[in-house]
Amino acid sequence: MAMADDKQHDEKAVLGSDSSRAEDLGVSKDGMRVHPQPTADPLDPLNWSSLKKHAILAIVMYMYFMFTYVTTTTVPSFPELQESLGISYSQVNWTVAIPALGLSVGPLFWSSLADTGTIIAFFATIGAATAHDYGGYMAARFFQGFGVSPGATVGMAVVGDLFFEFERGQKLGLWVLAIDAGLLVGPIVGGFIDLVSAEWIQWLTAILFGVLLILELAFMSETLYPRNYMLARMPTDISGGTDIEKSGKHQEDPAEVELRRTTKLSILNVRPVPGMRHPKPWDSVVRFILTFKYAVVVIAVSIYCFAWYWWILCVITMIPAAYVQYSPQIQGLLFMGLLLGTLFSEIFMSGRLSDYIVTKLAKRNNGIRLPEMRLWLAYPAALLSATFSLMLFWAKDVAVGAGIQMGNTVTASYIVDSYPLQSMSIITFYAVLLNLSAFASPV
């Protein structure tokens, strides 16, 4: 039986110990109630081992990495694409924007069928590798983005399913690192693969999608959990403690609950998860429109997407024209500074630092966490990216990359913490605007 002292574990122990049980953490060391509230159910994703949780996180990071990798990996091959497809530089610029349009449209129509999306992206990539005209190539590029688009909504939802709120800054920071890394690794890899041919850039992308599909089918368990349903039927810990989210008094053993959930569901499950309310096909569009009433979300997302993210896409697509005297390999290496800054930021200054700041400020606020506590990290992020972008030496790219990574982490964490009950609507809104800004980059 879990002892009362077990509920006082430090939050750091949760991050580092595989043996820590989520049901022992109804209240953190500092007396603050954790969210989401865990159950005593071993099938609850909050109770899974640290290894299993982080393996799933790695897969959704891989998916989100491909989200932007597919858009930018072709940039060093622009001259070859212009020659083979008989198009102008303005037209080849749109070959980066059109998959961003697919990434933007996708979340409005589907969010949860990640495996199906990877299959679509896989075959679309083969189509791009074998296309012989501009129209066919652009169609394939659109469906590349459309297929991988669930990576935005699924990834952020999975982080919310697997980890507590006080862990969310670090985990969302890692997830955000994937999209920023994909954006910058894409042209670096593409520059060297272009030594073989422009077509082989797409063939390598198809191989990466194939590996992703295998990982999804082999290791990606369902993380959507009927939490309210289960909290109404069992205690949050084995000792039978009560919980603020319970809606009933009857307590059952987890094994006695017949509802199929998480790892008990089929690997290729296409039916709605039992015990959950599932949206109608048009709900994503409706939720996207209704999200405009949340001024906090609209302002935060718009500023990041159209002031920070849009700028970096514009820079990436102009590299072949600005440095035409350099080979594609050298052009790709020009992104190393931004990439190093992104990695440095996530290790030292983004997610974990955001969680640390929130925890410290919450202690001063009678144990109450507020979403606005995330925003303190936005000031150095804006200062780094804005100030150093005006300078001309190579090392300034490291500071700019660090600022962009910090800004993305703060934005994602802040909007989800502000409206946790509308998290899927917020995620969809964020994904659509982020990629609309990328689509607008050639304008």
C-alpha positions as CSV (number, residue, x, y, z in Angstrom):
1,M,0.0,0.0,0.0
2,A,1.3,3.5,-0.9
3,M,2.3,5.4,2.2
4,A,1.5,9.1,2.8
5,D,5.2,10.0,2.6
6,D,5.3,8.6,-0.9
7,K,3.2,11.5,-2.0
8,Q,5.9,14.0,-1.0
9,H,8.5,13.0,-3.6
10,D,10.3,15.9,-5.2
11,E,9.3,16.7,-8.8
12,K,12.8,16.0,-9.9
13,A,12.3,12.4,-8.9
14,V,9.4,12.2,-11.2
15,L,11.6,13.2,-14.1
16,G,14.4,10.9,-13.4
17,S,13.1,7.7,-11.7
18,D,11.5,4.9,-13.6
19,S,10.1,3.4,-10.4
20,S,8.1,6.6,-9.4
21,R,4.4,5.9,-9.6
22,A,2.1,8.7,-10.7
23,E,-0.6,7.7,-8.2
24,D,1.9,8.6,-5.4
25,L,2.0,12.2,-6.7
26,G,-1.5,13.5,-6.1
27,V,0.3,16.4,-4.3
28,S,3.8,17.6,-5.1
29,K,6.6,18.1,-2.5
30,D,5.6,21.8,-2.2
31,G,2.0,20.9,-1.4
32,M,0.7,21.8,-4.9
33,R,-1.8,19.5,-6.5
34,V,-0.6,18.1,-9.7
35,H,-2.5,18.2,-13.0
36,P,-3.7,16.0,-14.7
37,Q,-4.8,14.0,-11.6
38,P,-3.4,10.4,-11.9
39,T,-5.4,7.2,-11.2
40,A,-4.3,3.9,-9.7
41,D,-4.8,2.3,-13.2
42,P,-1.6,0.8,-14.6
43,L,-3.0,1.5,-18.1
44,D,-3.0,5.2,-17.3
45,P,-0.3,6.8,-19.4
46,L,0.8,8.9,-16.4
47,N,1.7,5.6,-14.7
48,W,3.8,4.2,-17.5
49,S,7.6,3.9,-17.1
50,S,9.8,6.8,-17.9
51,L,11.4,4.7,-20.7
52,K,8.0,4.0,-22.4
53,K,6.9,7.7,-22.0
54,H,10.1,9.0,-23.5
55,A,10.2,6.4,-26.3
56,I,6.7,7.7,-27.4
57,L,7.9,11.3,-27.0
58,A,10.9,10.5,-29.3
59,I,8.5,9.1,-31.9
60,V,6.3,12.2,-31.9
61,M,9.4,14.4,-32.0
62,Y,10.6,12.4,-35.1
63,M,7.2,13.0,-36.6
64,Y,7.4,16.8,-35.9
65,F,11.0,16.9,-37.2
66,M,9.7,15.6,-40.5
67,F,7.0,18.3,-40.3
68,T,9.5,21.0,-41.3
69,Y,12.3,18.8,-42.7
70,V,10.2,18.0,-45.8
71,T,9.7,21.7,-46.5
72,T,13.3,22.9,-46.4
73,T,15.5,19.9,-47.4
74,T,15.0,20.8,-51.1
75,V,16.3,24.4,-50.8
76,P,19.9,23.7,-51.8
77,S,18.7,21.9,-54.9
78,F,16.8,25.0,-56.2
79,P,19.1,25.5,-59.3
80,E,18.7,21.8,-60.3
81,L,14.9,22.0,-59.8
82,Q,14.8,25.2,-61.9
83,E,16.6,23.4,-64.7
84,S,14.8,20.1,-64.6
85,L,11.3,21.6,-64.3
86,G,11.9,24.7,-66.5
87,I,10.8,27.2,-63.9
88,S,11.9,30.6,-62.5
89,Y,13.3,31.3,-59.1
90,S,10.0,32.7,-58.0
91,Q,8.3,29.5,-59.0
92,V,10.8,27.2,-57.2
93,N,10.4,29.3,-54.1
94,W,6.7,28.2,-54.0
95,T,7.9,24.5,-53.8
96,V,8.7,25.3,-50.2
97,A,5.5,27.2,-49.5
98,I,3.1,24.6,-51.0
99,P,3.9,21.8,-48.5
100,A,3.4,24.5,-45.8
101,L,-0.1,25.0,-47.1
102,G,-0.7,21.3,-46.8
103,L,0.6,21.4,-43.2
104,S,-1.8,24.3,-42.5
105,V,-4.9,22.7,-44.1
106,G,-4.3,19.3,-42.7
107,P,-5.1,20.0,-39.0
108,L,-8.5,21.4,-40.0
109,F,-9.6,18.1,-41.4
110,W,-7.8,15.4,-39.4
111,S,-5.7,15.2,-36.3
112,S,-5.5,11.7,-34.9
113,L,-4.7,9.4,-37.8
114,A,-0.9,9.8,-37.6
115,D,-0.2,6.4,-39.2
116,T,-2.4,7.1,-42.1
117,G,-0.8,10.5,-42.5
118,T,2.7,9.0,-42.6
119,I,1.6,6.6,-45.4
120,I,0.2,9.5,-47.4
121,A,3.4,11.4,-46.9
122,F,5.5,8.4,-47.9
123,F,3.8,7.9,-51.2
124,A,3.6,11.6,-51.9
125,T,7.4,11.8,-51.4
126,I,7.9,9.0,-54.0
127,G,5.7,11.0,-56.3
128,A,7.9,14.1,-55.8
129,A,11.0,12.0,-56.5
130,T,9.6,10.8,-59.8
131,A,7.7,14.0,-61.0
132,H,8.7,15.3,-64.4
133,D,6.7,18.5,-64.5
134,Y,6.0,21.5,-62.2
135,G,2.3,20.6,-61.7
136,G,3.0,17.1,-60.7
137,Y,5.8,18.1,-58.4
138,M,3.7,20.7,-56.7
139,A,0.8,18.3,-56.1
140,A,3.2,15.8,-54.5
141,R,4.7,18.5,-52.3
142,F,1.3,19.5,-51.1
143,F,0.4,16.0,-50.1
144,Q,3.7,15.6,-48.4
145,G,2.7,18.4,-46.0
146,F,-0.9,17.3,-45.8
147,G,0.2,13.8,-44.8
148,V,2.6,14.7,-42.1
149,S,0.3,17.5,-40.7
150,P,-1.0,15.4,-37.8
151,G,2.5,15.7,-36.3
152,A,1.5,19.1,-34.9
153,T,-1.7,18.2,-33.1
154,V,-0.9,14.7,-32.1
155,G,2.5,15.6,-30.7
156,M,1.3,18.3,-28.3
157,A,-1.7,16.2,-27.3
158,V,0.6,13.2,-26.5
159,V,2.8,15.4,-24.3
160,G,-0.3,16.4,-22.4
161,D,-1.4,12.7,-22.0
162,L,2.0,11.5,-20.8
163,F,3.3,14.2,-18.5
164,F,2.2,16.4,-15.6
165,E,1.8,20.1,-16.0
166,F,5.0,20.8,-14.0
167,E,6.9,18.7,-16.5
168,R,5.2,20.3,-19.6
169,G,7.6,23.1,-20.2
170,Q,10.6,20.8,-20.6
171,K,8.7,18.2,-22.7
172,L,7.1,20.8,-24.9
173,G,10.6,22.3,-25.3
174,L,11.9,19.0,-26.6
175,W,8.9,18.6,-28.9
176,V,9.4,22.2,-30.2
177,L,13.1,21.4,-30.7
178,A,12.1,18.8,-33.2
179,I,10.3,21.3,-35.5
180,D,13.1,23.9,-35.2
181,A,15.8,21.3,-35.8
182,G,13.9,19.9,-38.8
183,L,13.7,23.3,-40.3
184,L,17.5,23.8,-40.1
185,V,18.7,20.2,-40.6
186,G,16.7,19.9,-43.8
187,P,18.9,22.2,-45.9
188,I,22.1,20.9,-44.3
189,V,21.3,17.3,-45.3
190,G,19.8,18.3,-48.6
191,G,22.9,20.1,-49.6
192,F,25.1,17.0,-49.3
193,I,22.5,14.6,-50.8
194,D,22.4,17.0,-53.8
195,L,25.9,15.7,-54.6
196,V,24.0,12.6,-55.8
197,S,21.0,14.3,-57.4
198,A,18.0,16.5,-56.5
199,E,15.8,13.4,-56.8
200,W,17.7,11.6,-54.1
201,I,16.8,14.3,-51.6
202,Q,13.2,13.0,-52.0
203,W,14.2,9.3,-51.9
204,L,16.0,9.9,-48.6
205,T,12.9,11.6,-47.3
206,A,10.8,8.6,-48.3
207,I,13.2,6.3,-46.4
208,L,12.8,8.5,-43.3
209,F,9.0,8.3,-43.6
210,G,9.2,4.6,-43.9
211,V,11.3,4.3,-40.8
212,L,8.8,6.6,-39.0
213,L,5.9,4.4,-40.0
214,I,7.6,1.3,-38.7
215,L,8.3,3.0,-35.3
216,E,4.7,4.2,-35.1
217,L,3.3,0.7,-35.7
218,A,5.7,-1.0,-33.4
219,F,6.0,1.3,-30.4
220,M,3.3,4.0,-30.6
221,S,0.7,3.0,-28.0
222,E,-2.6,5.0,-27.8
223,T,-2.2,7.7,-25.1
224,L,-5.7,9.1,-25.2
225,Y,-7.1,8.0,-21.8
226,P,-10.7,8.3,-20.5
227,R,-9.5,10.1,-17.3
228,N,-12.8,11.5,-16.1
229,Y,-14.5,8.1,-16.6
230,M,-11.8,6.3,-14.6
231,L,-11.5,8.8,-11.9
232,A,-15.2,8.3,-11.2
233,R,-14.6,4.6,-10.5
234,M,-11.3,4.4,-8.6
235,P,-9.1,6.3,-6.2
236,T,-6.1,8.3,-7.2
237,D,-3.9,6.1,-5.0
238,I,-4.2,2.6,-3.5
239,S,-5.0,4.0,-0.1
240,G,-8.3,5.3,-1.4
241,G,-7.6,9.0,-1.2
242,T,-10.2,11.4,-2.7
243,D,-9.7,13.6,-5.6
244,I,-11.2,16.9,-6.8
245,E,-12.0,15.5,-10.3
246,K,-14.0,12.6,-9.1
247,S,-17.7,12.5,-10.1
248,G,-18.7,9.4,-8.1
249,K,-18.0,7.6,-4.8
250,H,-17.9,4.0,-6.0
251,Q,-14.3,2.7,-6.2
252,E,-13.3,-0.2,-8.4
253,D,-10.1,-2.2,-8.9
254,P,-8.6,-1.2,-12.3
255,A,-8.7,-4.8,-13.5
256,E,-12.5,-4.9,-12.9
257,V,-13.1,-2.0,-15.3
258,E,-14.0,-3.6,-18.6
259,L,-13.4,-0.5,-20.7
260,R,-10.7,-1.1,-23.3
261,R,-8.1,1.6,-23.2
262,T,-4.5,2.6,-24.2
263,T,-2.3,-0.5,-24.5
264,K,-5.4,-2.8,-24.6
265,L,-6.5,-1.3,-27.9
266,S,-5.5,-2.8,-31.2
267,I,-2.3,-1.4,-32.9
268,L,-4.4,-0.5,-36.0
269,N,-7.4,0.8,-34.0
270,V,-9.5,3.0,-36.2
271,R,-12.6,3.1,-33.9
272,P,-13.2,5.9,-31.4
273,V,-11.5,5.4,-28.0
274,P,-14.1,4.1,-25.6
275,G,-15.2,6.4,-22.7
276,M,-14.3,9.6,-24.6
277,R,-16.3,12.2,-26.3
278,H,-15.2,12.4,-29.9
279,P,-15.6,15.4,-32.2
280,K,-17.6,15.5,-35.4
281,P,-15.6,15.8,-38.7
282,W,-16.3,19.5,-38.9
283,D,-15.5,20.3,-35.3
284,S,-11.9,21.2,-36.0
285,V,-12.9,24.0,-38.4
286,V,-15.5,25.3,-35.9
287,R,-13.1,25.2,-33.0
288,F,-10.5,27.0,-35.1
289,I,-12.9,29.9,-35.8
290,L,-14.1,30.0,-32.2
291,T,-10.5,30.2,-31.0
292,F,-10.3,33.8,-32.3
293,K,-12.4,34.9,-29.2
294,Y,-9.4,34.0,-27.0
295,A,-7.3,37.2,-27.4
296,V,-4.4,35.7,-25.4
297,V,-4.0,32.9,-27.9
298,V,-4.5,35.0,-31.0
299,I,-1.9,37.6,-29.9
300,A,0.7,35.2,-28.7
301,V,0.5,32.9,-31.7
302,S,0.3,35.7,-34.3
303,I,3.3,37.5,-32.9
304,Y,5.5,34.3,-32.9
305,C,4.3,33.0,-36.3
306,F,4.4,36.3,-38.3
307,A,7.3,38.1,-36.5
308,W,9.7,35.2,-35.7
309,Y,8.9,32.1,-37.7
310,W,8.0,33.8,-40.9
311,W,11.4,35.6,-40.9
312,I,13.4,32.4,-40.6
313,L,11.5,30.8,-43.5
314,C,12.2,33.9,-45.6
315,V,15.9,33.7,-44.9
316,I,16.1,30.0,-45.7
317,T,14.4,30.3,-49.1
318,M,16.7,33.2,-50.1
319,I,20.0,31.5,-49.3
320,P,20.5,30.0,-52.9
321,A,19.9,33.4,-54.5
322,A,22.0,35.4,-51.9
323,Y,25.0,33.0,-52.0
324,V,24.9,31.8,-55.6
325,Q,28.7,31.6,-55.7
326,Y,28.7,28.8,-53.1
327,S,28.0,25.2,-53.7
328,P,24.8,23.6,-52.3
329,Q,26.9,21.9,-49.6
330,I,28.3,25.2,-48.4
331,Q,24.9,26.8,-48.5
332,G,23.5,24.1,-46.3
333,L,26.3,24.6,-43.8
334,L,25.3,28.2,-43.5
335,F,22.5,27.0,-41.2
336,M,24.8,25.4,-38.7
337,G,24.9,28.6,-36.5
338,L,21.1,28.6,-36.2
339,L,21.0,24.9,-35.5
340,L,23.7,25.2,-32.7
341,G,21.8,28.0,-31.1
342,T,18.6,26.0,-31.2
343,L,20.3,23.0,-29.5
344,F,22.1,25.2,-26.9
345,S,18.9,27.0,-26.1
346,E,17.0,23.8,-25.4
347,I,19.7,22.3,-23.2
348,F,20.3,25.4,-21.1
349,M,17.6,28.1,-21.6
350,S,14.2,26.8,-22.8
351,G,11.9,24.1,-21.4
352,R,13.6,23.2,-18.2
353,L,14.4,26.8,-17.4
354,S,10.7,27.7,-18.1
355,D,9.6,25.0,-15.6
356,Y,12.1,26.2,-13.0
357,I,10.9,29.8,-13.3
358,V,7.2,28.8,-13.0
359,T,7.9,26.6,-9.9
360,K,9.8,29.4,-8.2
361,L,7.2,31.9,-8.9
362,A,4.4,29.6,-7.8
363,K,6.0,29.2,-4.4
364,R,5.7,32.9,-4.0
365,N,2.1,32.8,-5.1
366,N,0.8,30.4,-2.4
367,G,1.5,27.3,-4.6
368,I,-0.7,28.6,-7.5
369,R,0.8,28.3,-11.0
370,L,-0.3,30.9,-13.5
371,P,0.2,30.7,-17.3
372,E,1.7,34.2,-17.3
373,M,4.6,32.9,-15.4
374,R,5.8,31.4,-18.6
375,L,6.2,34.8,-20.3
376,W,9.2,35.9,-18.3
377,L,11.3,33.8,-20.7
378,A,9.9,35.6,-23.7
379,Y,11.8,38.8,-23.0
380,P,15.3,37.4,-23.3
381,A,14.1,35.3,-26.3
382,A,12.9,38.5,-28.1
383,L,16.1,40.3,-27.2
384,L,18.4,37.6,-28.5
385,S,16.6,37.1,-31.8
386,A,15.9,40.8,-32.5
387,T,19.2,42.3,-31.4
388,F,21.6,39.8,-32.9
389,S,19.7,39.5,-36.2
390,L,21.0,43.0,-37.0
391,M,24.6,42.0,-36.7
392,L,26.8,40.6,-39.4
393,F,29.2,38.1,-37.8
394,W,28.6,34.4,-38.1
395,A,28.3,33.7,-34.4
396,K,25.2,35.9,-34.2
397,D,23.2,33.0,-35.8
398,V,23.7,31.0,-32.6
399,A,22.0,33.8,-30.6
400,V,19.2,34.1,-33.1
401,G,18.6,30.4,-33.1
402,A,18.5,30.3,-29.3
403,G,16.0,33.2,-29.3
404,I,13.7,31.4,-31.8
405,Q,13.8,28.2,-29.9
406,M,13.0,29.9,-26.6
407,G,10.2,31.9,-28.2
408,N,8.6,28.8,-29.7
409,T,8.8,26.9,-26.3
410,V,7.3,29.9,-24.4
411,T,4.5,30.3,-26.9
412,A,3.5,26.6,-27.0
413,S,3.6,26.2,-23.2
414,Y,1.8,29.5,-22.5
415,I,-1.2,29.0,-24.8
416,V,-1.8,25.4,-23.6
417,D,-1.5,26.4,-19.9
418,S,-3.9,29.3,-20.5
419,Y,-6.7,27.2,-21.8
420,P,-6.0,23.5,-20.8
421,L,-9.7,22.5,-21.4
422,Q,-9.5,23.8,-25.0
423,S,-6.1,22.4,-25.6
424,M,-7.0,20.7,-28.9
425,S,-8.6,23.9,-30.3
426,I,-5.5,25.8,-29.2
427,I,-3.1,23.3,-30.8
428,T,-5.0,23.3,-34.1
429,F,-5.0,27.1,-34.2
430,Y,-1.3,27.2,-33.5
431,A,-0.5,24.7,-36.2
432,V,-2.7,26.4,-38.8
433,L,-1.2,29.9,-38.3
434,L,2.4,28.6,-38.0
435,N,2.2,27.1,-41.4
436,L,0.2,29.9,-43.0
437,S,3.1,32.2,-42.1
438,A,5.5,29.7,-43.8
439,F,3.2,29.6,-46.9
440,A,3.3,33.4,-47.0
441,S,7.1,33.5,-47.0
442,P,7.6,33.8,-50.8
443,V,5.1,36.7,-51.1
